[in-house]
Amino acid sequence: MRIALLAHLRHPIAPPFAGGLEAYTWHLADGLTARGHEVVLFASGDSDPRFALDPVIPVHQERRFPGLEHRGDPGLTAHLDAGYAAACDRIAAGGFDILHNNGLSRLPLETRRSAATPTVTSLHVPPYDALRWFVRASAVPGHRITATSRALLRAWWPDGAPPEASVLHNGIDPAAWPFAARGDGSAVWCARIAAVKGAHHAIAAAIRAGLPLTLFGPIEEPEYWAARIAPNLGGAIRYGGHLAGPALAAEVGRASVFLFTPCWDEPFGLAAVEAMACGVPVAGFAAGAAAEIVGEAGRLVRVGDEAALAAAIADALALPRAVPHARVLRLFTRDLWLDRCEALYARARSGEPAAARLG
């Protein structure tokens, strides 16, 4: 198939990834290409050049409009709208068999566009007013919509999702996150360093539990870093930087427990799945999809309860490392994810009824 893959534009689609959405889109492009599809990545122009790249905007939005995401800035809105509108026009005229939309723009959701090119839209974030009603209005037979978890699907449609919407769990390549039979007694945390990811709770719980902790990820909110993270670094608490795949996998795999501390309705939790693939059990907060994703591979507690999280660390450490690894192999592999994507594409192209749900 000839596939147009439309990305979110906040960060480049390139390693080291700024977050799960960038990793998702990159691995989707890589996996579909490996399966013999012709993939054109519509993303910021500074994304990974190994792909056939059609720039939506010249550089990712944080470079030109730093810190303005979710601020309603009219200049940013106009810049993104112009880029997405032109990209959607190129897709409509480009002879594509399918569009897989991973952007957070209302424009690819217009029914006139999904009528021109069969479309699958994947939702990666909780509903918010600027997009909620456009998503709901776009649920028509020619347009398939996926959510990364059952929890996220319920958040978008609390009264029941339409037949065009289904769950499509993310997937990873287990070979990229190799299993390690034992840990070194330390804890690890990986995410964007932003308040909604809760690194300060991980630090407090690790100190209570008496475990060394290493944090990894890009510093997205410098004020949060300066006020809540940097003052706690030193001794057993360290920052390991923002690492790319193999180096990060090695660091995660040597830990004994992964701390997962979302303070928002986590749509999936890709970093937790990557740790689980390495055999690292999870101790964390039961926010959003966390319980659905972690399952028997960890112990989860109420959001913000640092004492309970410290106790959960001890419980997670007692879990056999084969348990989280087996859960990933059963539910969250890249091959399973790509199989489901290809099935969605085939259904969208055929126009067959959307009665069967994936995920």
Secondary structure, 3 states (H helix, E strand, C coil): CEEEEECCCCCCCCCCCCCHHHHHHHHHHHHHHHCCCEEEEEECCCCCCCCEEEECCCCCHHHHCCCCCCCCCHHHHHHHHHHHHHHHHHHHCCCCCEEEECCCCCHHHCHHHHHHCCEEEEECCCCCHHHHHHHHHCCCCCEEEEECCHHHHHHHCCCCCCCCEEECCCCECHHHCCCCCCCCCCEEEECCECHHHCHHHHHHHHHHHCCCEEEECCECCHHHHHHHHHHHCECCEEECCCCCHHHHHHHHHCCCEEEECCCCCCCCCHHHHHHHHCCCCEEEECCCCHHHHHHHHEEEECCCCHHHHHHHHHHHHCCCCHHHHHHHHHHCEHHHHHHHHHHHHHHHHHCCCCCCCCC
